[in-house]
């Protein structure tokens, strides 16, 4: 009996002849915001070069999503009011969601982005509860956590169908199902894409080790991802291929350092976060 050779990580990324690229404005903004010497004026000068992006950011800032008491009419004012890191999250959301809009008969993009947007919201909330130094990094990690799936949808469509079928048949989580079909998974591919985008190493590492608490460098941020995914599973906020029963590694609790009271608070606002995620998608898409 001939053994089927699984496609490797190198095989899959080798099919990506043109890596989806972030707008230059977003790349520059991320670079500036990671530099503590940057000013609001510098960030503003970069962002106004992309008028469509600037308009979407202002629209988002003035939505119920942020609930500011007075309308903001100027991008520089928005940068000052919301802060550099929040503006980075908004710009990244707009750019990444707009990069992957293609519809696919076998993969529901709306479900995928709803899940990603809710993950981002919950990750930010959990990171703040756990007193991580930058909850906005958790937001971006939550948003991009599963981005490797979209590379598979685009460049490995037949394998993706098999992955979803395996997950449904055996009630596997998406990573286990992917490893049954491929010699790689969406976490490894997503980390590769984020490296192509020259995103900070902590983000790439968290995406690569999103299901491997022992291997992760930042165990607190990885715990936020694991716990956020657990909560999404409980609330059935999922995309195609996420079929396993929600469960959580008990070690996550220790790394998060939050008690049951904080958990109840997070659970009590998840429906609000789902609404916020839908608002985010309406603003961006």
Secondary structure, 3 states (H helix, E strand, C coil): CCCCCCCEHHHHHHCCCCCCCCCHHHHHHHHHHCCCCCCHHHHHHHHCCCHHHHHHHHHHHCCCCCCCCCCCCCHHHHHHHHCHHHHHHHHHHHHHHHHCCCCECCECHHHHHHHHHHHHHHHHHHHHHCCCCCHHHHHHHHHHCCHHHHHHHHHCHHHHHHHHHHHHHHCCCHHHHHHHHCECCHHHHHHHHHHHCCCCHHHHHHHHCCCCCCCCCCHHHHHHHHHHHHHHHHCCCCCCCCCCCCCCCCHHHHHHCCCHHHHHHHHHCHHHHHHHHHHHHHHHC
